[in-house]
Amino acid sequence: MIKNIILDIGEVLGHFQWRELIRKYMKLNDEEFEILTEAMMKSGLWDEFDRSYMTDEEIIEAITKKAGKVADRVPEFFKHLDEIVEDYDYACPWIDEIHAKGLKVYILSNYGKTSFEAGTKKRLRFVPMVDGKVISYEIKCVKPQKEIYEYLLNKYDLKADECLFFDDRPENVAGAERVGIHGILFKNIDQAKADLEKAITSFS
């Protein structure tokens, strides 16, 4: 029986809008945009924010070194980390709907400390509504490492086969399934709601 719904944040409960922030605050042309994308997102350095072994300053310095001719403009982006995720209009009502079914809701997300704490105060209205959460920076472990799923289960004394996990990345869904959690790849809210109803029936 499904008793607990576990939700990712980025592209599930909120839009991870790093591209929009670059366009808005850095005013880069297409070539410069690609240079920064390579330095920040494709290099793996952004993942270090989520893992938090390195300090923010160390990560920004490393990105700046890789950013070539746009290096002097990198700091402008990081002034706006509180805007990196904007919650979807459906996020809070969906959590209410899940609770109305008698299910508990948990968050399991790869997210850096600075951006999560700033964003929660301003933009992530759904965070106070959930029954529990594990954010990657808190335990220096990221999805799809099995330890982060096990940490959530242990922290809240959850049984894996009573949990259903939604994530937009296939590798993260697979990571959940490897520890016995039922997983669904999130594509859009209508699909997720339909698949949730099917899962409740299937595993009842």
C-alpha positions in Angstrom: 0.0 0.0 0.0 1.3 3.5 -0.9 1.3 5.7 2.2 4.0 8.2 1.3 4.7 10.4 -1.7 8.2 11.7 -2.2 8.7 14.6 -4.6 11.7 16.2 -6.2 11.8 20.0 -6.4 13.4 21.1 -9.7 11.1 20.5 -12.7 8.5 18.7 -10.4 7.4 21.3 -7.9 9.3 24.2 -9.3 11.0 25.4 -12.5 14.8 25.3 -12.4 15.3 28.5 -14.3 19.0 29.0 -14.6 18.9 29.7 -18.3 16.4 32.5 -17.7 18.5 34.0 -15.0 21.6 34.1 -17.3 19.6 35.8 -20.0 18.0 38.2 -17.5 21.0 39.3 -15.5 24.1 38.7 -17.7 23.0 39.8 -21.1 25.2 37.3 -23.0 25.1 36.6 -26.7 24.7 33.0 -27.8 28.4 32.3 -27.9 28.9 33.7 -24.4 25.9 31.8 -23.1 27.4 28.5 -24.4 30.7 29.3 -22.8 29.1 29.9 -19.4 26.9 26.8 -19.7 29.9 24.7 -20.4 31.7 26.2 -17.4 28.9 26.0 -14.9 26.5 23.2 -15.9 28.4 20.8 -18.1 31.6 20.8 -16.1 29.9 19.2 -13.1 30.6 22.2 -10.9 27.0 23.0 -10.4 26.5 19.6 -8.8 29.0 20.6 -6.2 26.6 23.2 -4.9 24.1 20.4 -4.3 26.7 18.1 -2.7 28.3 20.9 -0.6 31.7 19.4 0.0 33.2 22.6 -1.5 32.2 26.1 -0.2 30.2 28.4 -2.5 33.3 30.6 -2.8 35.4 27.7 -4.0 32.8 26.6 -6.6 32.3 30.1 -7.9 36.1 30.5 -8.2 36.3 27.2 -10.1 33.5 28.2 -12.5 35.1 31.7 -13.0 38.4 30.0 -14.0 36.6 28.0 -16.7 34.4 30.8 -17.9 37.1 32.4 -20.2 36.0 35.7 -21.6 32.8 35.9 -19.6 34.6 35.3 -16.3 34.2 38.8 -15.0 30.5 38.5 -15.4 30.0 35.3 -13.4 29.5 37.0 -10.0 26.4 38.8 -11.3 24.6 35.4 -11.8 25.4 34.3 -8.3 23.8 37.4 -6.7 20.5 35.9 -7.7 20.6 32.4 -6.4 17.3 32.9 -4.5 15.6 33.0 -7.9 17.0 29.8 -9.3 13.8 27.9 -8.7 10.3 29.3 -9.0 7.5 27.1 -7.7 4.8 26.0 -10.1 1.3 27.3 -9.6 0.1 23.7 -9.1 2.6 22.8 -6.4 0.7 23.8 -3.3 -2.7 22.6 -4.5 -1.2 19.3 -5.6 0.3 18.7 -2.1 -3.1 19.6 -0.6 -4.7 17.0 -3.0 -2.2 14.3 -1.9 -2.8 15.0 1.8 -6.5 14.8 1.2 -6.0 11.3 0.0 -4.6 10.4 3.5 -1.0 10.3 2.2 2.1 12.0 3.6 4.4 14.1 1.4 8.1 14.3 1.6 10.7 16.3 -0.4 13.9 14.7 -1.7 15.9 17.1 -3.7 19.4 17.9 -4.9 19.8 21.5 -3.9 22.5 23.8 -2.6 22.3 25.4 0.9 22.5 29.1 -0.2 20.0 28.8 -3.0 17.6 26.6 -1.0 17.5 28.7 2.1 17.1 32.0 0.2 14.5 30.5 -2.2 12.5 28.9 0.6 12.0 32.3 2.2 10.9 34.0 -1.0 9.7 31.5 -3.7 9.2 27.9 -2.5 5.8 28.2 -0.8 5.3 24.5 -0.7 8.1 23.7 1.7 6.2 24.4 4.9 3.4 22.1 3.7 5.3 18.8 3.6 5.7 16.2 6.3 9.4 16.0 5.9 12.3 16.7 3.6 15.9 15.7 2.9 18.0 18.2 0.8 21.3 17.0 -0.6 23.4 19.8 1.0 22.3 18.7 4.4 24.0 15.3 4.1 26.6 16.0 1.4 25.1 13.3 -0.8 23.1 13.6 -4.0 20.7 11.6 -6.0 21.0 9.0 -7.5 23.4 7.8 -4.7 21.6 5.1 -2.7 22.6 6.8 0.6 20.3 9.8 0.1 17.2 7.6 -0.4 18.1 5.4 2.6 18.7 8.5 4.7 15.2 9.8 4.0 13.7 6.4 4.8 15.6 6.1 8.0 15.0 9.7 9.1 11.3 9.4 8.9 11.0 5.6 9.6 9.4 4.9 6.2 9.1 1.5 4.5 10.5 1.7 1.0 7.6 -0.3 -0.6 5.1 2.1 0.9 6.7 5.1 -0.9 6.2 6.5 -4.3 8.8 8.8 -5.7 8.4 11.4 -8.5 11.5 12.8 -10.3 12.1 14.3 -13.7 15.4 12.5 -14.2 15.4 8.8 -15.1 18.6 8.1 -13.2 17.1 9.5 -10.0 14.0 7.3 -10.4 16.2 4.3 -11.0 18.2 5.2 -7.9 15.0 5.1 -5.8 13.9 1.8 -7.3 17.2 0.2 -6.4 16.4 0.7 -2.7 12.9 -0.6 -3.1 11.0 2.7 -3.5 8.4 2.8 -6.3 9.4 5.3 -8.9 7.6 7.4 -11.5 9.3 9.6 -14.1 7.7 13.0 -13.9 6.8 14.5 -17.3 4.0 16.9 -16.4 1.4 17.4 -13.7 -1.5 15.8 -15.5 0.6 12.7 -16.2 1.8 12.6 -12.6 -1.7 12.8 -11.1 -2.9 10.0 -13.4 0.1 7.8 -12.6 -0.4 8.5 -8.9 -4.0 7.3 -9.1 -2.9 4.2 -10.9 -0.2 3.5 -8.4 -2.5 3.8 -5.4 -4.8 1.3 -7.0 -2.0 -1.1 -8.2 -0.3 -1.2 -4.8 -3.4 -1.2 -2.6 
